[in-house]
Structure formats: C-alpha cells, structure tokens
C-alpha cells in the first residue's frame, strides 16, 4: 500500500514540476511575443517619423 502511495506522490510531484515548467515556458514565450510586437510597433513609428523628417 505504501508503494502505491509513494508512486502517486512521485507522479503528482513530476506532474507539478512539468506544469510549473509549462507555465514558465508559456509566460516567457508570451512576454517575448509581446516584446517583439511592441518593438515592431516602435520601429514602424520610428520609420514613419524618419520618413517624415526627410
């Protein structure tokens, strides 16, 4: 009985680690995408501004 319990606990622990990694991965990826999007917007504004200068 103890073996089954420890296996369940280990399984939950591994699942928990994976879910934490998954959340971190998704969070980092969405931050990178948002960052690239914001950078892209700024570069478009900058190009428009530079184009207006000439």
N, C-alpha and C positions, 0 to 999 in steps of 0.2 A: 504493500500500500504506500509506503514511504517513497519507493522508487517512482511510482506514478505521480505522486505529488511533486517530487523534485523535478521530474521531467516536465510537468505542466508549468512549474515556476520558471524553469530554464527557458521553455518555449515562449512564455509571456515576456521574459526578460529580453530575449533575442528579438521578438516582435517589437517590443518597446524601443529597443535600440534602432531597429530599422525605421520605425515610424519617426523617431527623432531625426535620424539622418535624412529621411524623406522630406520632413517639414523644413529642415535647414536647407536642403537642396532646392526645394521649391521657392523658399523665401529668397535665397541668393539669386536664383535664376530670374525671378520676377523683378528683383532690385536691379539686376544688370539690364534687363529689357527696358525697364522704366528709365534707367540712367541713359541708355543708348537713345531712347525716344526723346528724352529731354535734350540731350546733346545734339541730336539731329535737328530738333526744333530751333535750338540756339544757332546752329551752323546755318540753317536756312535763313533765319533772321539776319545773321551776320552777312551772308552773301547778298541778301536784299539790300542791307544797309550800305555795303561796299559798292554794290551796283548803283545805288542812288547817289553815291559820292562822285562817281566818275561822270 
